[in-house]
Amino acid sequence: MTDTLAEPLTPDAFAPFGDVLEAAGPPDRIINQGLCGRFHDRARLDFDGGRAGISLFDAQPRALPYRLEMVERHPLGSQAFLPMTPNPFLVIVAEGRDATPGRVRAFLTAPGQGINLHRGTWHGVLTPLHAPGLFAVVDRIGEGPNLEEWWLPEPAMVRA
């Protein structure tokens, strides 16, 4: 069994896999009569056919260390996870875009961070660490095979 240490989620470290969604730094625009900061266009949504949809996911919390046995990817669309609580969650991705995933990496979000996974990125399942595991998810709604799973030949343990 291999060990993977969870690292803090930062835009630079996560860039090969997707976008970090957070209201950090000064807003791009001030709107609504000067009472609202807009952090504009923070995710690269990418869909092959279909349309963007918003779904709500209510996932069971997991604990660290976490045993990772499977990763998945969505070849027809990106997938954004926006937590509806201030609790951090675990983000697991795997390097590479080939038929088999590469090295596993794990990130621990800070409160208020969400993510957008680029189309075709190998990733673990939604992994909240606290209840409730409630997320708004923006992804592709449409026909076609948009889920591929890969069972790891040897499980990985993700540790804090």
Backbone as a printed PyTorch tensor [residue, N CA C, xyz], in Angstrom:
tensor([[[  0.8560,  -1.1740,   0.0000],
         [  0.0000,   0.0000,   0.0000],
         [  0.9010,   1.2360,   0.0000]],

        [[  0.5670,   2.1890,  -0.8530],
         [  1.3400,   3.4210,  -0.9230],
         [  0.7180,   4.4850,  -0.0330]],

        [[  1.5430,   5.4140,   0.4320],
         [  1.0730,   6.5300,   1.2500],
         [  1.0930,   7.8020,   0.4270]],

        [[  0.0580,   8.6100,   0.5970],
         [ -0.0270,   9.9230,  -0.0210],
         [ -0.3270,  10.9190,   1.0810]],

        [[  0.4860,  11.9650,   1.1800],
         [  0.2490,  12.9980,   2.1780],
         [ -0.5840,  14.1190,   1.5750]],

        [[ -1.6510,  14.4920,   2.2750],
         [ -2.4970,  15.5920,   1.8130],
         [ -1.7630,  16.9020,   2.0250]],

        [[ -1.7520,  17.7270,   0.9860],
         [ -1.1030,  19.0310,   1.0450],
         [ -2.1750,  20.1160,   0.9980]],

        [[ -1.8500,  21.3300,   1.4390],
         [ -2.8320,  22.4150,   1.3640],
         [ -3.2100,  22.6840,  -0.1000]],

        [[ -4.4530,  22.9980,  -0.3230],
         [ -4.9350,  23.3160,  -1.6620],
         [ -4.5270,  24.7450,  -2.0150]],

        [[ -3.6980,  24.8790,  -3.0540],
         [ -3.3120,  26.1990,  -3.5470],
         [ -3.5510,  26.2310,  -5.0510]],

        [[ -3.8170,  27.4090,  -5.6090],
         [ -4.0430,  27.4850,  -7.0570],
         [ -2.8710,  26.9510,  -7.8780]],

        [[ -1.6490,  27.2360,  -7.4810],
         [ -0.5000,  26.7770,  -8.2590],
         [ -0.3500,  25.2610,  -8.2260]],

        [[ -0.4650,  24.6660,  -7.0420],
         [ -0.3020,  23.2160,  -6.9230],
         [ -1.4190,  22.4610,  -7.6390]],

        [[ -2.6230,  23.0390,  -7.6660],
         [ -3.7910,  22.3590,  -8.2360],
         [ -3.9740,  22.6520,  -9.7240]],

        [[ -3.2340,  23.5930, -10.2780],
         [ -3.4320,  24.0330, -11.6700],
         [ -3.4190,  22.9100, -12.7050]],

        [[ -2.5860,  21.8670, -12.5970],
         [ -2.6440,  20.8110, -13.6170],
         [ -3.9630,  20.0360, -13.6210]],

        [[ -4.7340,  20.1230, -12.5420],
         [ -5.9510,  19.3240, -12.3860],
         [ -7.2360,  20.1310, -12.5190]],

        [[ -7.1560,  21.4210, -12.2210],
         [ -8.3650,  22.2400, -12.2610],
         [ -8.1470,  23.6010, -11.6300]],

        [[ -9.2530,  24.2070, -11.2230],
         [ -9.2640,  25.5630, -10.6810],
         [ -9.6370,  25.5350,  -9.2090]],

        [[ -8.9750,  26.3610,  -8.4030],
         [ -9.3770,  26.5700,  -7.0180],
         [-10.3790,  27.7160,  -7.0150]],

        [[-11.5060,  27.4960,  -6.4030],
         [-12.5690,  28.4970,  -6.3460],
         [-12.6030,  29.0890,  -4.9460]],

        [[-12.2000,  30.3520,  -4.8410],
         [-12.1910,  31.0260,  -3.5500],
         [-12.2500,  32.5340,  -3.7750]],

        [[-12.7440,  33.2180,  -2.7730],
         [-12.8010,  34.6780,  -2.8210],
         [-11.5820,  35.2050,  -2.0770]],

        [[-10.4090,  35.0970,  -2.7220],
         [ -9.1560,  35.5320,  -2.1010],
         [ -8.6340,  36.7710,  -2.8170]],

        [[ -8.0160,  37.6450,  -2.0600],
         [ -7.4910,  38.8700,  -2.6460],
         [ -8.6080,  39.8480,  -2.9490]],

        [[ -8.2650,  40.9390,  -3.6150],
         [ -9.3000,  41.9260,  -3.9400],
         [-10.2220,  41.3960,  -5.0320]],

        [[-11.4980,  41.7590,  -4.9790],
         [-12.4190,  41.3220,  -6.0300],
         [-12.0610,  41.9440,  -7.3740]],

        [[-12.4880,  41.2890,  -8.4430],
         [-12.2390,  41.7850,  -9.7910],
         [-13.0850,  43.0090, -10.1020]],

        [[-14.2700,  43.0570,  -9.5290],
         [-15.2000,  44.1610,  -9.7810],
         [-16.0040,  44.4310,  -8.5130]],

        [[-16.4460,  45.6480,  -8.3880],
         [-17.3880,  46.0040,  -7.3260],
         [-18.7220,  46.2790,  -8.0110]],

        [[-19.7670,  45.5960,  -7.5470],
         [-21.0840,  45.6950,  -8.1810],
         [-22.1510,  45.9800,  -7.1240]],

        [[-23.3790,  46.0020,  -7.5490],
         [-24.5380,  46.1760,  -6.6620],
         [-24.4080,  47.4070,  -5.7780]],

        [[-24.2720,  48.5380,  -6.4410],
         [-24.2010,  49.8320,  -5.7700],
         [-23.0260,  49.9010,  -4.7890]],

        [[-21.9280,  49.2260,  -5.1470],
         [-20.7290,  49.2660,  -4.3250],
         [-20.7390,  48.3620,  -3.1150]],

        [[-21.7410,  47.4880,  -3.0070],
         [-21.8920,  46.6540,  -1.8130],
         [-21.5040,  45.1900,  -2.0240]],

        [[-20.9590,  44.8530,  -3.1920],
         [-20.6550,  43.4510,  -3.4780],
         [-19.3820,  43.3460,  -4.3190]],

        [[-18.4650,  42.5320,  -3.8490],
         [-17.2750,  42.2500,  -4.6360],
         [-17.5190,  41.0240,  -5.4990]],

        [[-17.2170,  41.1530,  -6.7840],
         [-17.3920,  40.0360,  -7.7150],
         [-16.0200,  39.4500,  -8.0550]],

        [[-15.8350,  38.1790,  -7.7600],
         [-14.6480,  37.4280,  -8.1440],
         [-15.0290,  36.7100,  -9.4270]],

        [[-14.6740,  37.3040, -10.5370],
         [-15.2580,  37.0090, -11.8440],
         [-14.6120,  35.8200, -12.5510]],

        [[-15.4440,  34.9630, -13.1240],
         [-15.0460,  33.9070, -14.0600],
         [-13.8820,  33.0750, -13.5400]],

        [[-14.0680,  32.4160, -12.4180],
         [-13.0020,  31.7080, -11.7270],
         [-12.8420,  30.2420, -12.1220]],

        [[-13.7230,  29.6940, -12.9580],
         [-13.6270,  28.2790, -13.3330],
         [-13.7320,  28.1220, -14.8360]],

        [[-12.9240,  27.2350, -15.3750],
         [-12.9950,  26.9210, -16.7930],
         [-13.9750,  25.7620, -16.9780]],

        [[-15.2490,  26.0940, -17.1690],
         [-16.2500,  25.0680, -17.4420],
         [-16.0640,  24.6080, -18.8840]],

        [[-16.1100,  23.3080, -19.1070],
         [-15.7700,  22.7430, -20.4090],
         [-16.6430,  21.5210, -20.6470]],

        [[-17.5670,  21.6230, -21.6010],
         [-18.5000,  20.5290, -21.8600],
         [-18.5020,  20.1550, -23.3300]],

        [[-18.4920,  18.8680, -23.6070],
         [-18.6240,  18.3360, -24.9600],
         [-20.0800,  17.9220, -25.1270]],

        [[-20.8570,  18.7760, -25.7330],
         [-22.2890,  18.5170, -25.8560],
         [-22.9730,  18.6960, -24.5130]],

        [[-24.2390,  18.4430, -24.4500],
         [-24.9780,  18.5910, -23.2040],
         [-25.0600,  20.0450, -22.7820]],

        [[-25.2640,  20.2420, -21.4940],
         [-25.4050,  21.5880, -20.9400],
         [-24.8960,  21.5880, -19.5120]],

        [[-24.6670,  22.7540, -18.9650],
         [-24.2750,  22.8780, -17.5650],
         [-25.5050,  22.7070, -16.6860]],

        [[-25.3370,  21.9820, -15.6180],
         [-26.4070,  21.8040, -14.6430],
         [-25.8510,  21.9450, -13.2410]],

        [[-26.7250,  22.2900, -12.3000],
         [-26.3360,  22.3670, -10.8950],
         [-27.1210,  21.3050, -10.1470]],

        [[-26.3850,  20.4160,  -9.4810],
         [-26.9820,  19.3660,  -8.6540],
         [-26.5040,  19.5590,  -7.2260]],

        [[-27.2250,  18.9940,  -6.2740],
         [-26.8040,  19.0120,  -4.8800],
         [-26.4040,  17.6010,  -4.4860]],

        [[-25.2230,  17.4620,  -3.8830],
         [-24.7250,  16.1690,  -3.4120],
         [-24.6840,  16.2220,  -1.8930]],

        [[-25.1350,  15.1560,  -1.2430],
         [-25.0720,  15.0320,   0.2080],
         [-24.2640,  13.7730,   0.5020]],

        [[-22.9520,  13.9320,   0.6930],
         [-22.0290,  12.8050,   0.8260],
         [-21.7430,  12.4800,   2.2850]],

        [[-21.5720,  11.1980,   2.5570],
         [-21.1900,  10.7440,   3.8910],
         [-19.7690,  11.2070,   4.1840]],

        [[-19.5050,  11.7270,   5.3890],
         [-18.1400,  12.1280,   5.7120],
         [-17.2100,  10.9200,   5.8220]],

        [[-15.9440,  11.1620,   5.4950],
         [-14.8870,  10.1490,   5.6120],
         [-13.8970,  10.6620,   6.6530]],

        [[-12.9260,   9.8300,   6.9980],
         [-11.9150,  10.2090,   7.9810],
         [-10.5250,   9.9440,   7.4240]],

        [[ -9.5740,  10.6980,   7.9470],
         [ -8.1700,  10.4570,   7.6280],
         [ -7.5690,   9.5560,   8.6980]],

        [[ -6.7120,   8.6290,   8.3740],
         [ -6.2900,   8.3140,   7.0210],
         [ -7.4310,   7.7090,   6.2120]],

        [[ -7.3930,   7.9700,   4.9190],
         [ -8.4440,   7.5390,   3.9960],
         [ -7.8770,   6.5190,   3.0210]],

        [[ -8.5500,   5.3980,   2.8730],
         [ -8.1150,   4.3350,   1.9730],
         [ -8.7080,   4.5800,   0.5810]],

        [[ -7.8500,   4.8870,  -0.3690],
         [ -8.2620,   5.1630,  -1.7390],
         [ -8.1160,   3.8930,  -2.5700]],

        [[ -9.2210,   3.4530,  -3.1510],
         [ -9.1980,   2.2320,  -3.9570],
         [ -9.5340,   2.4800,  -5.4200]],

        [[-10.1720,   3.6060,  -5.7070],
         [-10.6590,   3.8520,  -7.0570],
         [-10.6000,   5.3390,  -7.3610]],

        [[-10.2870,   5.6590,  -8.6110],
         [-10.4150,   7.0240,  -9.1060],
         [-11.3080,   6.9830, -10.3400]],

        [[-11.8320,   8.1390, -10.6800],
         [-12.7280,   8.2300, -11.8310],
         [-12.4150,   9.5050, -12.5920]],

        [[-12.9740,   9.6010, -13.7870],
         [-12.8620,  10.8410, -14.5590],
         [-14.0810,  10.9830, -15.4470]],

        [[-14.2660,  12.2250, -15.9300],
         [-15.4140,  12.5640, -16.7670],
         [-14.8790,  13.1240, -18.0830]],

        [[-14.8480,  12.3030, -19.1400],
         [-14.2360,  12.7360, -20.3980],
         [-15.0420,  13.7800, -21.1660]],

        [[-16.3170,  13.9540, -20.8180],
         [-17.1550,  14.8770, -21.5800],
         [-17.4280,  16.2010, -20.8710]],

        [[-16.8850,  16.3880, -19.6630],
         [-17.1610,  17.6580, -18.9990],
         [-16.3950,  17.8750, -17.7210]],

        [[-16.1670,  19.1350, -17.4250],
         [-15.5650,  19.5270, -16.1560],
         [-16.5770,  19.3000, -15.0350]],

        [[-16.1080,  19.3990, -13.7970],
         [-16.9860,  19.1750, -12.6560],
         [-16.5220,  20.0610, -11.5050]],

        [[-17.4040,  20.9500, -11.0440],
         [-17.0790,  21.8760,  -9.9580],
         [-17.7990,  21.4640,  -8.6870]],

        [[-17.0830,  21.5260,  -7.5630],
         [-17.6280,  21.1930,  -6.2440],
         [-17.5650,  22.4300,  -5.3650]],

        [[-18.7240,  22.8940,  -4.9270],
         [-18.8400,  24.0920,  -4.1010],
         [-19.4620,  23.6890,  -2.7670]],

        [[-18.6540,  23.6420,  -1.6990],
         [-19.2050,  23.2240,  -0.4100],
         [-20.2560,  24.2130,   0.0750]],

        [[-21.2940,  23.6730,   0.6790],
         [-22.3640,  24.5210,   1.2180],
         [-22.2440,  24.6570,   2.7310]],

        [[-21.0870,  24.2820,   3.2740],
         [-20.7350,  24.4750,   4.6820],
         [-19.3080,  25.0240,   4.7100]],

        [[-18.8570,  25.5490,   5.8460],
         [-17.4830,  26.0750,   5.9170],
         [-16.4270,  25.0030,   6.1680]],

        [[-16.8220,  23.7400,   6.2080],
         [-15.8850,  22.6790,   6.5640],
         [-14.9300,  22.3390,   5.4260]],

        [[-13.6630,  22.0310,   5.7550],
         [-12.7290,  21.5880,   4.7320],
         [-13.1090,  20.1940,   4.2240]],

        [[-12.6150,  19.8780,   3.0270],
         [-12.8150,  18.5420,   2.4760],
         [-11.5500,  18.0920,   1.7720]],

        [[-11.4810,  16.8110,   1.4760],
         [-10.3100,  16.2150,   0.8510],
         [-10.5360,  16.1270,  -0.6530]],

        [[ -9.5320,  16.5430,  -1.4190],
         [ -9.5780,  16.4680,  -2.8750],
         [ -8.4470,  15.5390,  -3.3110]],

        [[ -8.7990,  14.4670,  -4.0050],
         [ -7.8050,  13.5080,  -4.4740],
         [ -7.8200,  13.5160,  -5.9920]],

        [[ -6.6380,  13.6130,  -6.5890],
         [ -6.4910,  13.6100,  -8.0390],
         [ -5.3350,  12.6810,  -8.4040]],

        [[ -5.2640,  12.3300,  -9.6660],
         [ -4.1360,  11.5350, -10.1530],
         [ -3.5790,  12.2140, -11.3880]],

        [[ -2.2680,  12.2030, -11.4920],
         [ -1.5990,  12.8340, -12.6240],
         [ -1.8870,  12.0580, -13.9040]],

        [[ -1.7950,  12.7530, -15.0320],
         [ -1.9170,  12.1220, -16.3360],
         [ -3.3230,  12.0980, -16.8770]],

        [[ -3.4040,  11.9840, -18.1890],
         [ -4.6950,  11.9230, -18.8730],
         [ -4.7950,  10.6810, -19.7420]],

        [[ -3.8560,   9.7500, -19.5460],
         [ -3.8760,   8.5060, -20.3130],
         [ -4.9830,   7.5960, -19.8050]],

        [[ -5.0660,   6.4120, -20.4050],
         [ -6.0980,   5.4440, -20.0250],
         [ -5.9290,   4.9690, -18.5880]],

        [[ -4.7220,   5.0420, -18.0580],
         [ -4.4910,   4.6860, -16.6590],
         [ -3.9340,   5.9010, -15.9340]],

        [[ -4.4220,   6.1530, -14.7300],
         [ -3.9570,   7.3240, -13.9870],
         [ -2.5310,   7.1430, -13.4860]],

        [[ -1.8660,   8.2790, -13.2470],
         [ -0.5020,   8.2820, -12.7210],
         [ -0.4880,   8.4790, -11.2200]],

        [[  0.5490,   9.1590, -10.7450],
         [  0.7610,   9.3750,  -9.3110],
         [ -0.4290,  10.0910,  -8.6680]],

        [[ -0.8510,   9.5850,  -7.5230],
         [ -1.9650,  10.1600,  -6.7730],
         [ -1.4640,  11.3280,  -5.9380]],

        [[ -2.2490,  12.4100,  -5.9520],
         [ -1.9880,  13.5580,  -5.0880],
         [ -3.2610,  13.8750,  -4.3190]],

        [[ -3.1050,  14.4320,  -3.1360],
         [ -4.2520,  14.7810,  -2.3020],
         [ -4.0810,  16.1960,  -1.7770]],

        [[ -5.1940,  16.9060,  -1.6790],
         [ -5.2070,  18.2870,  -1.2060],
         [ -6.2860,  18.4240,  -0.1430]],

        [[ -5.9960,  19.2180,   0.8560],
         [ -6.9650,  19.5260,   1.8990],
         [ -7.3810,  20.9820,   1.7100]],

        [[ -8.6780,  21.2080,   1.5240],
         [ -9.1630,  22.5660,   1.2980],
         [ -9.1660,  23.3570,   2.6050]],

        [[ -9.1200,  24.6460,   2.4640],
         [ -9.3510,  25.5550,   3.5850],
         [-10.8360,  25.9020,   3.5770]],

        [[-11.3800,  26.3410,   4.7000],
         [-12.7820,  26.7560,   4.6930],
         [-13.0170,  27.8140,   3.6130]],

        [[-14.1140,  27.6540,   2.8800],
         [-14.4740,  28.6070,   1.8470],
         [-13.8980,  28.2970,   0.4780]],

        [[-13.1240,  27.2310,   0.3390],
         [-12.5830,  26.8720,  -0.9710],
         [-13.4320,  25.7950,  -1.6340]],

        [[-13.6090,  25.9340,  -2.9360],
         [-14.2040,  24.9080,  -3.7760],
         [-13.2300,  24.5890,  -4.8890]],

        [[-13.6000,  23.6490,  -5.7360],
         [-12.7220,  23.2770,  -6.8480],
         [-13.5280,  23.0670,  -8.1180]],

        [[-12.8550,  23.1930,  -9.2330],
         [-13.3900,  22.8030, -10.5310],
         [-12.3690,  21.8580, -11.1600]],

        [[-12.7680,  20.6160, -11.3900],
         [-11.8930,  19.6350, -12.0220],
         [-11.9970,  19.7740, -13.5320]],

        [[-10.8540,  19.9100, -14.1960],
         [-10.8630,  19.9790, -15.6570],
         [-11.3850,  18.6830, -16.2530]],

        [[-11.9660,  18.7890, -17.4170],
         [-12.4770,  17.6240, -18.1410],
         [-11.3560,  16.5910, -18.2970]],

        [[-11.6700,  15.3170, -17.9920],
         [-10.7170,  14.2310, -18.1730],
         [ -9.7290,  14.0450, -17.0380]],

        [[ -9.8540,  14.7990, -15.9500],
         [ -8.9410,  14.6680, -14.8110],
         [ -9.3400,  13.4780, -13.9550]],

        [[ -8.3890,  12.5810, -13.7200],
         [ -8.6270,  11.4690, -12.7890],
         [ -8.7530,  12.0390, -11.3840]],

        [[ -9.7800,  11.5930, -10.6330],
         [-10.0000,  12.1230,  -9.2810],
         [-10.6990,  11.0970,  -8.4060]],

        [[-10.5420,  11.2720,  -7.0990],
         [-11.2700,  10.4510,  -6.1430],
         [-12.7110,  10.9150,  -6.0420]],

        [[-13.5030,  10.1460,  -5.3330],
         [-14.9010,  10.5200,  -5.1300],
         [-14.9810,  11.6900,  -4.1520]],

        [[-16.1320,  12.3200,  -4.0850],
         [-16.3480,  13.4210,  -3.1580],
         [-16.0620,  12.9420,  -1.7360]],

        [[-15.1640,  13.6590,  -1.0410],
         [-14.6760,  13.1860,   0.2480],
         [-14.7550,  14.2810,   1.3130]],

        [[-15.9760,  14.5610,   1.8220],
         [-16.0600,  15.5010,   2.9420],
         [-15.4640,  14.8530,   4.1940]],

        [[-14.9600,  15.6770,   5.0780],
         [-14.3790,  15.1710,   6.3210],
         [-15.2670,  15.4560,   7.5250]],

        [[-16.3600,  16.2020,   7.3100],
         [-17.2860,  16.5510,   8.3880],
         [-18.7070,  16.5060,   7.8380]],

        [[-19.6650,  16.2190,   8.7190],
         [-21.0790,  16.2700,   8.3430],
         [-21.5820,  17.6910,   8.5880]],

        [[-22.5150,  18.1490,   7.8010],
         [-23.0430,  17.4950,   6.6110],
         [-22.1000,  17.6790,   5.4220]],

        [[-22.0970,  16.7080,   4.5410],
         [-21.2610,  16.7610,   3.3410],
         [-22.0470,  17.2990,   2.1620]],

        [[-22.5910,  18.4950,   2.3190],
         [-23.4950,  19.0750,   1.3240],
         [-22.7250,  19.9800,   0.3680]],

        [[-22.8610,  19.6980,  -0.9460],
         [-22.1450,  20.4330,  -1.9810],
         [-23.0810,  20.7710,  -3.1310]],

        [[-22.8830,  21.9380,  -3.7190],
         [-23.4610,  22.2440,  -5.0230],
         [-22.4230,  21.7930,  -6.0460]],

        [[-22.8750,  21.0720,  -7.0620],
         [-21.9860,  20.5380,  -8.0790],
         [-22.4520,  21.0350,  -9.4400]],

        [[-21.5340,  21.6590, -10.1700],
         [-21.8210,  22.1400, -11.5220],
         [-21.1020,  21.2060, -12.4820]],

        [[-21.8890,  20.4850, -13.2840],
         [-21.2750,  19.5730, -14.2440],
         [-22.1630,  19.3900, -15.4590]],

        [[-21.7050,  18.5390, -16.3670],
         [-22.3770,  18.3140, -17.6420],
         [-23.5990,  17.4290, -17.4450]],

        [[-24.7120,  17.8890, -18.0180],
         [-25.9420,  17.1120, -18.0620],
         [-26.1820,  16.7800, -19.5270]],

        [[-26.2340,  15.5030, -19.8550],
         [-26.4510,  15.1360, -21.2480],
         [-26.1870,  13.6650, -21.4960]],

        [[-26.4420,  13.2710, -22.7100],
         [-26.2520,  11.8830, -23.1170],
         [-24.7740,  11.5970, -23.3440]],

        [[-24.4420,  10.3150, -23.3340],
         [-23.0860,   9.8830, -23.6450],
         [-22.3470,   9.3680, -22.4260]],

        [[-21.3120,   8.5770, -22.6690],
         [-20.5370,   7.9690, -21.5720],
         [-19.5890,   8.9780, -20.9300]],

        [[-19.9750,   9.5230, -19.7850],
         [-19.1910,  10.5720, -19.1410],
         [-18.6000,  10.1230, -17.8120]],

        [[-18.4210,   8.8200, -17.6310],
         [-17.8030,   8.3210, -16.4070],
         [-16.9070,   7.1410, -16.7360]],

        [[-15.6510,   7.2510, -16.3420],
         [-14.7110,   6.1320, -16.4240],
         [-14.1530,   5.9170, -15.0200]],

        [[-14.0830,   4.6670, -14.5760],
         [-13.5240,   4.3290, -13.2700],
         [-12.2540,   3.5160, -13.4480]],

        [[-11.3050,   3.6910, -12.5380],
         [-10.0710,   2.9110, -12.5260],
         [ -9.8330,   2.4390, -11.0970]],

        [[ -9.8380,   1.1270, -10.9110],
         [ -9.5670,   0.5350,  -9.5980],
         [ -8.0600,   0.3820,  -9.4750]],

        [[ -7.4790,   0.9480,  -8.4510],
         [ -6.0380,   0.9040,  -8.2570],
         [ -5.5740,  -0.5220,  -8.0170]],

        [[ -4.4710,  -0.9350,  -8.6050],
         [ -3.9670,  -2.2860,  -8.3660],
         [ -3.5820,  -2.4920,  -6.9010]],

        [[ -3.1780,  -1.3860,  -6.2490],
         [ -2.8420,  -1.4170,  -4.8260],
         [ -3.4430,  -0.1660,  -4.1850]],

        [[ -4.2670,  -0.3020,  -3.1430],
         [ -4.8610,   0.8830,  -2.5180],
         [ -3.7850,   1.8490,  -2.0190]],

        [[ -4.1630,   3.1110,  -1.9220],
         [ -3.2960,   4.1530,  -1.3740],
         [ -3.9260,   4.6640,  -0.0870]],

        [[ -3.1110,   4.9690,   0.8960],
         [ -3.5890,   5.5780,   2.1390],
         [ -3.2600,   7.0660,   2.1000]],

        [[ -4.3030,   7.8770,   2.1890],
         [ -4.1230,   9.3270,   2.2090],
         [ -4.0950,   9.7640,   3.6710]],

        [[ -3.0200,  10.4400,   4.0300],
         [ -2.8170,  10.8630,   5.4080],
         [ -2.6920,  12.3870,   5.4720]],

        [[ -3.0090,  12.9090,   6.6630],
         [ -2.9150,  14.3550,   6.8750],
         [ -1.4560,  14.7920,   6.8990]]])
